[in-house]
Amino acid sequence: MIDQIIEKDPESPSFRSFLNSQGINDDHLPIKEWGLKELTLCALFFNPKIEIAKKEWDIAKIQEVVSPIKAPSSLGVETGRQTTGTFDESKNAIGLNITTLFETADKAKIRQEKAINQSLVKRLELRKLAWDIKSDLTFNFIRYQQHLLNLQILRNEIKFQSEILNMVRKRKSQGLTSSVDSNFNQIELNKNIQKLNEEQYQFNETKSKLASIIGLSPEKINTIRIATINLDEQIQSFNTILDEENKQQDIISLGLFNRIDLRIALAKYAVSESQLKLNIANQYPDIRFSPGYMFDYGLGRWLLGITSIIPTIEKNKYLVEEAKNLRDIEGLQIEKMQTSIVNEISKLRDNYSIAKNMVRKDVEDFSSAAEYEKSIESKFRQGEIDRIELTQQKLVTMQYKRRFYTNKIALLKLAFDFESLLQVPLGNAKKI
């Protein structure tokens, strides 16, 4: 089993064929940079949960074929010998009988209808699983990008803090400052070093999580180059849809009518409806015909038996009532889900608006800090201030930059939360 996991290779011929079937030509292979699309295809091919769900759907499809088949007929042979009696012809006998079932109330048709609906549930559950994997992958892909940015910015902050600390120590040795300033800067430096270590740990955790979602070993994921996300391009793409007033109802419609788990709930409702019809049909007894022939030394006898199991009226009454309640529960689940979707869309829209305002404010603050840094640098070149003040301003600018990118990625996460909620790419809102 461990060998099977290790042997999974994104450069394998089978995966290449899968990529070809998904519209990626050989001209673009092997993949040089793995973006979200390529990683998603990798997960859909290698993640073992997908294969399990496919097998479950295959079983459900078999039930579609098996369910309408009625109970098998039986063929029997009887023989015997009578040891007492006055008639020789009665001492030996042989007989043949056949028993066949006649189902009433279209039970076979209803069973098939139920099996088809159960197969639909499994097919939709496979789609839902694929979507969940994509959503989980998207979340961790963005986290991966966030950790990369944070590591880069934190290293720059530590570099500036180390320079400031060295300059403060030189001033202290010359009696120009106290140990308080030195201690304060040392504490701030230590805090950021700790943050860097924590960020590195989280980065490794996220990378491991990506490997798990994709279905590859950690060694294999280290051999692929993960692409850097274009934040501005992605955010602009989402804003184009989310900022249009005439698209708001379309987004709600996507959530109410196109969510995969909502379709699953509808399919389960259909299953419960079929079960109700089957329980009602079971009130009508099936009939077994048993024609037979008995041969007794030249004498033949034709026999015909008709039997039926009379259903218990009280039991069927409660089974029908139970099926009705189960059907009603499935219907209420759909209503509950739709109400939750509308509320979640409204909450996400408010949070998205707040996050956009925060990014807009960050753009202004970061721009102001960068401009101020330029003015400080100009004064430094003219000899009006010393290097420590310039380095301190560079540190401040870098801190604004970290906050700016943190909020920008938070905005992008919220945009992807819309897709996660709708369970369909947000770009499909344009097609409604």
Secondary structure, 3 states (H helix, E strand, C coil): CHHHHHHCCCCCHHHHHHHHHCCCCHHHCCCCCECHHHHHHHHHHHCHHHHHHHHHHHHHHHHHHHCCCCCCCEEEEEEEECCCCCCHHHCEEEEEEEEEEECCCCHHHHHHHHHHHHHHHHHHHHHHHHHHHHHHHHHHHHHHHHHHHHHHHHHHHHHHHHHHHHHHHHHHHCCCCCHHHHHHHHHHHHHHHHHHHHHHHHHHHHHHHHHHHHCCCHHHHCCCCECCCCHHHHHHHHHHHHCCHHHHHHHHHHHHHCCHHHHHHHHHHHHHHHHHHHHHHCCCCCEEEEEEEEEECCEEEEEEEEECCCCCHHHHHHHHHHHHHHHHHHHHHHHHHHHHHHHHHHHHHHHHHHHHHHHHHHHHHHHHHHHHHHHHHHHHHCCCCCHHHHHHHHHHHHHHHHHHHHHHHHHHHHHHHHHHHHCCCHHHHHHC
